[in-house]
């Protein structure tokens, strides 16, 4: 029985590259963008064909739909990915500072103590 690798785990063997340049397995958002783009091209081309019955123009609309949907999904996903990476970096720095300053006089959560006896 073959063992399937976990998602995010590097696979052994030759990676799948789309058009020889886009490594779909290792680039975040590439797989989803291509899949949604192909679905968008089928929907756009078939919808245009059903409305107009023009084959050549429907193929052009399908290619245009592929490009638009792929780029739209790509930019949306990469924006969210970058935003998530920034949030992770901020949280990591916060945790590091919390560990570093915990129980010291620089701890912002530590309440300052006032001496009532020195009055």
N, CA, C and O atoms as a GROMACS GRO file, in nm:
protein
  476
    1UNK      N    1   0.084  -0.117   0.000
    1UNK     CA    2   0.000   0.000   0.000
    1UNK      C    3   0.089   0.124   0.000
    1UNK      O    4   0.179   0.136   0.083
    2UNK      N    5   0.064   0.214  -0.091
    2UNK     CA    6   0.148   0.334  -0.105
    2UNK      C    7   0.109   0.437   0.001
    2UNK      O    8  -0.008   0.455   0.033
    3UNK      N    9   0.211   0.502   0.053
    3UNK     CA   10   0.189   0.605   0.154
    3UNK      C   11   0.173   0.738   0.083
    3UNK      O   12   0.259   0.779   0.005
    4UNK      N   13   0.062   0.807   0.111
    4UNK     CA   14   0.042   0.938   0.050
    4UNK      C   15   0.106   1.044   0.138
    4UNK      O   16   0.088   1.042   0.259
    5UNK      N   17   0.180   1.137   0.078
    5UNK     CA   18   0.244   1.241   0.159
    5UNK      C   19   0.143   1.342   0.209
    5UNK      O   20   0.039   1.364   0.147
    6UNK      N   21   0.174   1.402   0.322
    6UNK     CA   22   0.090   1.505   0.379
    6UNK      C   23   0.097   1.631   0.293
    6UNK      O   24   0.198   1.653   0.226
    7UNK      N   25  -0.008   1.716   0.294
    7UNK     CA   26  -0.001   1.843   0.222
    7UNK      C   27   0.109   1.931   0.281
    7UNK      O   28   0.124   1.941   0.402
    8UNK      N   29   0.185   1.993   0.194
    8UNK     CA   30   0.295   2.079   0.238
    8UNK      C   31   0.425   2.003   0.255
    8UNK      O   32   0.531   2.064   0.271
    9UNK      N   33   0.419   1.870   0.252
    9UNK     CA   34   0.539   1.790   0.266
    9UNK      C   35   0.601   1.773   0.128
    9UNK      O   36   0.529   1.746   0.031
   10UNK      N   37   0.733   1.789   0.116
   10UNK     CA   38   0.794   1.776  -0.016
   10UNK      C   39   0.778   1.634  -0.070
   10UNK      O   40   0.798   1.537   0.003
   11UNK      N   41   0.743   1.624  -0.196
   11UNK     CA   42   0.723   1.494  -0.258
   11UNK      C   43   0.849   1.454  -0.332
   11UNK      O   44   0.925   1.537  -0.380
   12UNK      N   45   0.869   1.324  -0.340
   12UNK     CA   46   0.983   1.273  -0.414
   12UNK      C   47   0.939   1.247  -0.557
   12UNK      O   48   0.828   1.201  -0.581
   13UNK      N   49   1.025   1.277  -0.649
   13UNK     CA   50   0.991   1.258  -0.789
   13UNK      C   51   0.991   1.391  -0.862
   13UNK      O   52   1.024   1.496  -0.805
   14UNK      N   53   0.953   1.385  -0.987
   14UNK     CA   54   0.954   1.504  -1.071
   14UNK      C   55   0.830   1.588  -1.043
   14UNK      O   56   0.718   1.536  -1.047
   15UNK      N   57   0.846   1.718  -1.014
   15UNK     CA   58   0.729   1.802  -0.987
   15UNK      C   59   0.652   1.831  -1.115
   15UNK      O   60   0.708   1.833  -1.224
   16UNK      N   61   0.521   1.854  -1.099
   16UNK     CA   62   0.436   1.886  -1.214
   16UNK      C   63   0.448   2.034  -1.245
   16UNK      O   64   0.419   2.118  -1.160
   17UNK      N   65   0.491   2.065  -1.368
   17UNK     CA   66   0.504   2.204  -1.410
   17UNK      C   67   0.408   2.230  -1.525
   17UNK      O   68   0.404   2.155  -1.623
   18UNK      N   69   0.331   2.336  -1.511
   18UNK     CA   70   0.236   2.375  -1.614
   18UNK      C   71   0.309   2.463  -1.715
   18UNK      O   72   0.369   2.564  -1.678
   19UNK      N   73   0.304   2.426  -1.841
   19UNK     CA   74   0.372   2.495  -1.951
   19UNK      C   75   0.523   2.500  -1.930
   19UNK      O   76   0.591   2.583  -1.991
   20UNK      N   77   0.575   2.415  -1.846
   20UNK     CA   78   0.718   2.407  -1.823
   20UNK      C   79   0.774   2.514  -1.732
   20UNK      O   80   0.894   2.511  -1.702
   21UNK      N   81   0.693   2.608  -1.686
   21UNK     CA   82   0.746   2.717  -1.603
   21UNK      C   83   0.678   2.730  -1.468
   21UNK      O   84   0.742   2.772  -1.372
   22UNK      N   85   0.550   2.695  -1.457
   22UNK     CA   86   0.474   2.718  -1.334
   22UNK      C   87   0.466   2.588  -1.255
   22UNK      O   88   0.394   2.496  -1.293
   23UNK      N   89   0.540   2.581  -1.146
   23UNK     CA   90   0.539   2.463  -1.060
   23UNK      C   91   0.413   2.468  -0.974
   23UNK      O   92   0.408   2.538  -0.872
   24UNK      N   93   0.313   2.393  -1.016
   24UNK     CA   94   0.180   2.401  -0.956
   24UNK      C   95   0.179   2.345  -0.814
   24UNK      O   96   0.099   2.389  -0.732
   25UNK      N   97   0.264   2.249  -0.784
   25UNK     CA   98   0.262   2.185  -0.653
   25UNK      C   99   0.323   2.272  -0.544
   25UNK      O  100   0.275   2.270  -0.431
   26UNK      N  101   0.426   2.349  -0.575
   26UNK     CA  102   0.500   2.421  -0.472
   26UNK      C  103   0.470   2.569  -0.463
   26UNK      O  104   0.505   2.631  -0.362
   27UNK      N  105   0.407   2.629  -0.561
   27UNK     CA  106   0.375   2.772  -0.557
   27UNK      C  107   0.237   2.789  -0.495
   27UNK      O  108   0.140   2.733  -0.544
   28UNK      N  109   0.229   2.866  -0.385
   28UNK     CA  110   0.097   2.886  -0.324
   28UNK      C  111   0.002   2.954  -0.421
   28UNK      O  112   0.041   3.045  -0.494
   29UNK      N  113  -0.121   2.911  -0.422
   29UNK     CA  114  -0.231   2.968  -0.501
   29UNK      C  115  -0.230   2.928  -0.648
   29UNK      O  116  -0.327   2.957  -0.718
   30UNK      N  117  -0.126   2.864  -0.698
   30UNK     CA  118  -0.120   2.833  -0.841
   30UNK      C  119  -0.223   2.728  -0.879
   30UNK      O  120  -0.291   2.742  -0.981
   31UNK      N  121  -0.236   2.624  -0.800
   31UNK     CA  122  -0.327   2.516  -0.832
   31UNK      C  123  -0.471   2.565  -0.835
   31UNK      O  124  -0.543   2.538  -0.931
   32UNK      N  125  -0.513   2.636  -0.732
   32UNK     CA  126  -0.650   2.685  -0.727
   32UNK      C  127  -0.680   2.783  -0.839
   32UNK      O  128  -0.788   2.780  -0.898
   33UNK      N  129  -0.584   2.870  -0.869
   33UNK     CA  130  -0.606   2.970  -0.974
   33UNK      C  131  -0.624   2.903  -1.110
   33UNK      O  132  -0.712   2.942  -1.187
   34UNK      N  133  -0.543   2.802  -1.140
   34UNK     CA  134  -0.555   2.733  -1.269
   34UNK      C  135  -0.686   2.654  -1.276
   34UNK      O  136  -0.751   2.652  -1.380
   35UNK      N  137  -0.723   2.590  -1.166
   35UNK     CA  138  -0.849   2.514  -1.167
   35UNK      C  139  -0.970   2.605  -1.184
   35UNK      O  140  -1.060   2.577  -1.263
   36UNK      N  141  -0.973   2.715  -1.108
   36UNK     CA  142  -1.086   2.808  -1.124
   36UNK      C  143  -1.084   2.874  -1.261
   36UNK      O  144  -1.190   2.900  -1.318
   37UNK      N  145  -0.966   2.902  -1.314
   37UNK     CA  146  -0.958   2.960  -1.448
   37UNK      C  147  -1.011   2.867  -1.555
   37UNK      O  148  -1.079   2.911  -1.648
   38UNK      N  149  -0.979   2.738  -1.543
   38UNK     CA  150  -1.030   2.643  -1.643
   38UNK      C  151  -1.182   2.629  -1.632
   38UNK      O  152  -1.251   2.617  -1.733
   39UNK      N  153  -1.233   2.630  -1.510
   39UNK     CA  154  -1.378   2.625  -1.492
   39UNK      C  155  -1.443   2.752  -1.548
   39UNK      O  156  -1.548   2.746  -1.611
   40UNK      N  157  -1.380   2.866  -1.525
   40UNK     CA  158  -1.432   2.992  -1.579
   40UNK      C  159  -1.431   2.995  -1.730
   40UNK      O  160  -1.522   3.051  -1.792
   41UNK      N  161  -1.329   2.935  -1.791
   41UNK     CA  162  -1.324   2.934  -1.938
   41UNK      C  163  -1.435   2.847  -1.995
   41UNK      O  164  -1.496   2.883  -2.096
   42UNK      N  165  -1.461   2.733  -1.932
   42UNK     CA  166  -1.569   2.646  -1.981
   42UNK      C  167  -1.704   2.715  -1.968
   42UNK      O  168  -1.786   2.712  -2.059
   43UNK      N  169  -1.726   2.778  -1.853
   43UNK     CA  170  -1.854   2.846  -1.831
   43UNK      C  171  -1.871   2.963  -1.928
   43UNK      O  172  -1.978   2.979  -1.987
   44UNK      N  173  -1.766   3.044  -1.945
   44UNK     CA  174  -1.777   3.160  -2.034
   44UNK      C  175  -1.795   3.116  -2.180
   44UNK      O  176  -1.881   3.169  -2.250
   45UNK      N  177  -1.714   3.020  -2.224
   45UNK     CA  178  -1.724   2.976  -2.363
   45UNK      C  179  -1.855   2.907  -2.393
   45UNK      O  180  -1.918   2.935  -2.495
   46UNK      N  181  -1.897   2.818  -2.305
   46UNK     CA  182  -2.022   2.747  -2.326
   46UNK      C  183  -2.142   2.842  -2.316
   46UNK      O  184  -2.237   2.831  -2.394
   47UNK      N  185  -2.137   2.934  -2.221
   47UNK     CA  186  -2.246   3.031  -2.210
   47UNK      C  187  -2.257   3.119  -2.333
   47UNK      O  188  -2.367   3.147  -2.380
   48UNK      N  189  -2.143   3.164  -2.385
   48UNK     CA  190  -2.146   3.246  -2.506
   48UNK      C  191  -2.195   3.166  -2.626
   48UNK      O  192  -2.268   3.217  -2.710
   49UNK      N  193  -2.155   3.040  -2.632
   49UNK     CA  194  -2.200   2.956  -2.744
   49UNK      C  195  -2.351   2.932  -2.738
   49UNK      O  196  -2.419   2.935  -2.840
   50UNK      N  197  -2.402   2.909  -2.618
   50UNK     CA  198  -2.546   2.886  -2.606
   50UNK      C  199  -2.627   3.011  -2.638
   50UNK      O  200  -2.740   3.001  -2.685
   51UNK      N  201  -2.569   3.128  -2.614
   51UNK     CA  202  -2.641   3.252  -2.644
   51UNK      C  203  -2.632   3.291  -2.791
   51UNK      O  204  -2.729   3.342  -2.847
   52UNK      N  205  -2.516   3.268  -2.856
   52UNK     CA  206  -2.496   3.320  -2.991
   52UNK      C  207  -2.477   3.215  -3.098
   52UNK      O  208  -2.495   3.244  -3.216
   53UNK      N  209  -2.440   3.093  -3.062
   53UNK     CA  210  -2.411   2.983  -3.157
   53UNK      C  211  -2.295   3.016  -3.251
   53UNK      O  212  -2.292   2.966  -3.363
   54UNK      N  213  -2.204   3.098  -3.208
   54UNK     CA  214  -2.084   3.129  -3.288
   54UNK      C  215  -1.965   3.058  -3.224
   54UNK      O  216  -1.924   3.091  -3.112
   55UNK      N  217  -1.911   2.961  -3.295
   55UNK     CA  218  -1.808   2.874  -3.238
   55UNK      C  219  -1.678   2.948  -3.215
   55UNK      O  220  -1.622   2.942  -3.105
   56UNK      N  221  -1.629   3.016  -3.316
   56UNK     CA  222  -1.498   3.081  -3.305
   56UNK      C  223  -1.498   3.189  -3.196
   56UNK      O  224  -1.405   3.197  -3.116
   57UNK      N  225  -1.600   3.271  -3.194
   57UNK     CA  226  -1.608   3.376  -3.093
   57UNK      C  227  -1.624   3.317  -2.954
   57UNK      O  228  -1.573   3.373  -2.856
   58UNK      N  229  -1.693   3.203  -2.944
   58UNK     CA  230  -1.709   3.138  -2.813
   58UNK      C  231  -1.576   3.086  -2.762
   58UNK      O  232  -1.551   3.090  -2.641
   59UNK      N  233  -1.491   3.037  -2.850
   59UNK     CA  234  -1.357   2.994  -2.809
   59UNK      C  235  -1.274   3.113  -2.762
   59UNK      O  236  -1.201   3.103  -2.664
   60UNK      N  237  -1.287   3.225  -2.831
   60UNK     CA  238  -1.216   3.346  -2.788
   60UNK      C  239  -1.265   3.393  -2.650
   60UNK      O  240  -1.185   3.432  -2.566
   61UNK      N  241  -1.396   3.388  -2.629
   61UNK     CA  242  -1.451   3.426  -2.500
   61UNK      C  243  -1.403   3.329  -2.392
   61UNK      O  244  -1.376   3.371  -2.279
   62UNK      N  245  -1.393   3.201  -2.425
   62UNK     CA  246  -1.343   3.102  -2.331
   62UNK      C  247  -1.199   3.128  -2.290
   62UNK      O  248  -1.165   3.117  -2.172
   63UNK      N  249  -1.114   3.164  -2.386
   63UNK     CA  250  -0.974   3.196  -2.355
   63UNK      C  251  -0.967   3.323  -2.271
   63UNK      O  252  -0.891   3.330  -2.174
   64UNK      N  253  -1.046   3.422  -2.307
   64UNK     CA  254  -1.050   3.544  -2.228
   64UNK      C  255  -1.101   3.519  -2.087
   64UNK      O  256  -1.050   3.576  -1.991
   65UNK      N  257  -1.201   3.433  -2.075
   65UNK     CA  258  -1.252   3.397  -1.943
   65UNK      C  259  -1.148   3.326  -1.859
   65UNK      O  260  -1.138   3.348  -1.739
   66UNK      N  261  -1.069   3.239  -1.924
   66UNK     CA  262  -0.962   3.170  -1.852
   66UNK      C  263  -0.860   3.270  -1.797
   66UNK      O  264  -0.820   3.262  -1.681
   67UNK      N  265  -0.820   3.364  -1.881
   67UNK     CA  266  -0.719   3.462  -1.839
   67UNK      C  267  -0.772   3.549  -1.727
   67UNK      O  268  -0.703   3.571  -1.627
   68UNK      N  269  -0.894   3.600  -1.742
   68UNK     CA  270  -0.949   3.690  -1.641
   68UNK      C  271  -0.972   3.620  -1.507
   68UNK      O  272  -0.938   3.674  -1.402
   69UNK      N  273  -1.030   3.501  -1.511
   69UNK     CA  274  -1.059   3.431  -1.386
   69UNK      C  275  -0.930   3.384  -1.319
   69UNK      O  276  -0.918   3.392  -1.197
   70UNK      N  277  -0.834   3.336  -1.398
   70UNK     CA  278  -0.707   3.292  -1.340
   70UNK      C  279  -0.634   3.408  -1.274
   70UNK      O  280  -0.587   3.395  -1.161
   71UNK      N  281  -0.624   3.519  -1.343
   71UNK     CA  282  -0.555   3.635  -1.284
   71UNK      C  283  -0.630   3.690  -1.164
   71UNK      O  284  -0.568   3.728  -1.065
   72UNK      N  285  -0.762   3.695  -1.171
   72UNK     CA  286  -0.840   3.742  -1.058
   72UNK      C  287  -0.822   3.655  -0.936
   72UNK      O  288  -0.801   3.706  -0.825
   73UNK      N  289  -0.829   3.524  -0.954
   73UNK     CA  290  -0.809   3.432  -0.841
   73UNK      C  291  -0.665   3.439  -0.790
   73UNK      O  292  -0.642   3.432  -0.669
   74UNK      N  293  -0.570   3.454  -0.880
   74UNK     CA  294  -0.429   3.460  -0.842
   74UNK      C  295  -0.402   3.582  -0.753
   74UNK      O  296  -0.343   3.569  -0.646
   75UNK      N  297  -0.446   3.700  -0.798
   75UNK     CA  298  -0.421   3.821  -0.720
   75UNK      C  299  -0.496   3.820  -0.587
   75UNK      O  300  -0.443   3.864  -0.485
   76UNK      N  301  -0.619   3.771  -0.588
   76UNK     CA  302  -0.696   3.764  -0.464
   76UNK      C  303  -0.628   3.669  -0.364
   76UNK      O  304  -0.613   3.703  -0.246
   77UNK      N  305  -0.587   3.554  -0.409
   77UNK     CA  306  -0.524   3.456  -0.321
   77UNK      C  307  -0.388   3.504  -0.272
   77UNK      O  308  -0.356   3.488  -0.155
   78UNK      N  309  -0.308   3.564  -0.360
   78UNK     CA  310  -0.176   3.611  -0.318
   78UNK      C  311  -0.187   3.728  -0.221
   78UNK      O  312  -0.104   3.741  -0.131
   79UNK      N  313  -0.289   3.813  -0.237
   79UNK     CA  314  -0.311   3.923  -0.143
   79UNK      C  315  -0.343   3.867  -0.004
   79UNK      O  316  -0.286   3.911   0.096
   80UNK      N  317  -0.434   3.771   0.001
   80UNK     CA  318  -0.469   3.709   0.129
   80UNK      C  319  -0.351   3.634   0.189
   80UNK      O  320  -0.334   3.633   0.311
   81UNK      N  321  -0.270   3.571   0.105
   81UNK     CA  322  -0.152   3.498   0.152
   81UNK      C  323  -0.050   3.594   0.212
   81UNK      O  324   0.007   3.566   0.318
   82UNK      N  325  -0.028   3.707   0.147
   82UNK     CA  326   0.065   3.806   0.200
   82UNK      C  327   0.013   3.867   0.330
   82UNK      O  328   0.090   3.889   0.423
   83UNK      N  329  -0.117   3.892   0.337
   83UNK     CA  330  -0.176   3.947   0.458
   83UNK      C  331  -0.162   3.848   0.574
   83UNK      O  332  -0.134   3.887   0.687
   84UNK      N  333  -0.182   3.720   0.546
   84UNK     CA  334  -0.166   3.617   0.649
   84UNK      C  335  -0.022   3.607   0.697
   84UNK      O  336   0.003   3.590   0.816
   85UNK      N  337   0.073   3.618   0.603
   85UNK     CA  338   0.215   3.613   0.642
   85UNK      C  339   0.253   3.730   0.731
   85UNK      O  340   0.331   3.714   0.824
   86UNK      N  341   0.198   3.848   0.703
   86UNK     CA  342   0.225   3.966   0.786
   86UNK      C  343   0.167   3.947   0.926
   86UNK      O  344   0.232   3.978   1.025
   87UNK      N  345   0.044   3.894   0.934
   87UNK     CA  346  -0.017   3.869   1.063
   87UNK      C  347   0.061   3.764   1.142
   87UNK      O  348   0.077   3.777   1.264
   88UNK      N  349   0.111   3.662   1.074
   88UNK     CA  350   0.192   3.561   1.142
   88UNK      C  351   0.322   3.620   1.195
   88UNK      O  352   0.365   3.588   1.305
   89UNK      N  353   0.384   3.707   1.117
   89UNK     CA  354   0.509   3.770   1.160
   89UNK      C  355   0.485   3.860   1.282
   89UNK      O  356   0.565   3.860   1.375
   90UNK      N  357   0.375   3.936   1.281
   90UNK     CA  358   0.343   4.022   1.396
   90UNK      C  359   0.317   3.937   1.519
   90UNK      O  360   0.364   3.970   1.628
   91UNK      N  361   0.242   3.828   1.504
   91UNK     CA  362   0.214   3.740   1.618
   91UNK      C  363   0.343   3.676   1.670
   91UNK      O  364   0.362   3.664   1.791
   92UNK      N  365   0.430   3.633   1.579
   92UNK     CA  366   0.557   3.572   1.619
   92UNK      C  367   0.644   3.671   1.696
   92UNK      O  368   0.706   3.635   1.796
   93UNK      N  369   0.649   3.796   1.649
   93UNK     CA  370   0.726   3.898   1.721
   93UNK      C  371   0.665   3.928   1.857
   93UNK      O  372   0.737   3.949   1.954
   94UNK      N  373   0.532   3.930   1.864
   94UNK     CA  374   0.466   3.953   1.992
   94UNK      C  375   0.493   3.843   2.092
   94UNK      O  376   0.517   3.870   2.210
   95UNK      N  377   0.490   3.720   2.046
   95UNK     CA  378   0.520   3.607   2.135
   95UNK      C  379   0.665   3.611   2.180
   95UNK      O  380   0.695   3.584   2.297
   96UNK      N  381   0.754   3.645   2.088
   96UNK     CA  382   0.896   3.654   2.124
   96UNK      C  383   0.919   3.763   2.228
   96UNK      O  384   0.993   3.743   2.324
   97UNK      N  385   0.855   3.879   2.211
   97UNK     CA  386   0.867   3.987   2.309
   97UNK      C  387   0.803   3.950   2.442
   97UNK      O  388   0.855   3.986   2.548
   98UNK      N  389   0.692   3.880   2.439
   98UNK     CA  390   0.627   3.837   2.562
   98UNK      C  391   0.719   3.744   2.642
   98UNK      O  392   0.732   3.758   2.763
   99UNK      N  393   0.782   3.651   2.573
   99UNK     CA  394   0.874   3.559   2.639
   99UNK      C  395   0.996   3.634   2.691
   99UNK      O  396   1.046   3.606   2.800
  100UNK      N  397   1.045   3.729   2.613
  100UNK     CA  398   1.166   3.801   2.649
  100UNK      C  399   1.145   3.893   2.769
  100UNK      O  400   1.230   3.900   2.858
  101UNK      N  401   1.032   3.964   2.773
  101UNK     CA  402   1.010   4.065   2.876
  101UNK      C  403   0.924   4.018   2.993
  101UNK      O  404   0.897   4.097   3.084
  102UNK      N  405   0.882   3.894   2.994
  102UNK     CA  406   0.796   3.845   3.101
  102UNK      C  407   0.869   3.848   3.235
  102UNK      O  408   0.984   3.804   3.246
  103UNK      N  409   0.802   3.898   3.335
  103UNK     CA  410   0.851   3.908   3.474
  103UNK      C  411   0.970   4.002   3.488
  103UNK      O  412   1.048   3.988   3.583
  104UNK      N  413   0.986   4.096   3.398
  104UNK     CA  414   1.090   4.198   3.413
  104UNK      C  415   1.024   4.333   3.436
  104UNK      O  416   0.902   4.345   3.427
  105UNK      N  417   1.103   4.431   3.466
  105UNK     CA  418   1.047   4.565   3.487
  105UNK      C  419   0.999   4.628   3.356
  105UNK      O  420   0.929   4.729   3.358
  106UNK      N  421   1.036   4.570   3.242
  106UNK     CA  422   0.993   4.620   3.112
  106UNK      C  423   0.862   4.557   3.064
  106UNK      O  424   0.813   4.592   2.956
  107UNK      N  425   0.806   4.465   3.142
  107UNK     CA  426   0.684   4.397   3.104
  107UNK      C  427   0.567   4.497   3.106
  107UNK      O  428   0.538   4.553   3.212
  108UNK      N  429   0.500   4.521   2.992
  108UNK     CA  430   0.391   4.620   2.991
  108UNK      C  431   0.268   4.574   3.069
  108UNK      O  432   0.187   4.657   3.109
  109UNK      N  433   0.252   4.444   3.092
  109UNK     CA  434   0.136   4.395   3.166
  109UNK      C  435   0.159   4.397   3.317
  109UNK      O  436   0.064   4.383   3.394
  110UNK      N  437   0.280   4.414   3.359
  110UNK     CA  438   0.312   4.414   3.502
  110UNK      C  439   0.269   4.547   3.562
  110UNK      O  440   0.303   4.654   3.511
  111UNK      N  441   0.196   4.540   3.669
  111UNK     CA  442   0.147   4.661   3.734
  111UNK      C  443   0.259   4.720   3.818
  111UNK      O  444   0.328   4.648   3.890
  112UNK      N  445   0.276   4.853   3.809
  112UNK     CA  446   0.381   4.912   3.891
  112UNK      C  447   0.343   4.906   4.039
  112UNK      O  448   0.229   4.932   4.077
  113UNK      N  449   0.440   4.872   4.118
  113UNK     CA  450   0.415   4.863   4.262
  113UNK      C  451   0.457   4.993   4.327
  113UNK      O  452   0.561   5.050   4.294
  114UNK      N  453   0.376   5.039   4.420
  114UNK     CA  454   0.408   5.163   4.492
  114UNK      C  455   0.438   5.125   4.636
  114UNK      O  456   0.368   5.044   4.696
  115UNK      N  457   0.541   5.182   4.690
  115UNK     CA  458   0.579   5.158   4.829
  115UNK      C  459   0.500   5.252   4.919
  115UNK      O  460   0.515   5.374   4.911
  116UNK      N  461   0.416   5.196   5.003
  116UNK     CA  462   0.339   5.276   5.097
  116UNK      C  463   0.419   5.305   5.224
  116UNK      O  464   0.388   5.397   5.300
  117UNK      N  465   0.520   5.225   5.246
  117UNK     CA  466   0.600   5.242   5.367
  117UNK      C  467   0.698   5.358   5.355
  117UNK      O  468   0.738   5.413   5.458
  118UNK      N  469   0.738   5.396   5.237
  118UNK     CA  470   0.838   5.500   5.220
  118UNK      C  471   0.781   5.640   5.229
  118UNK      O  472   0.857   5.737   5.219
  119UNK      N  473   0.652   5.656   5.248
  119UNK     CA  474   0.590   5.788   5.255
  119UNK      C  475   0.622   5.863   5.378
  119UNK      O  476   0.575   5.975   5.396
   0.00000   0.00000   0.00000
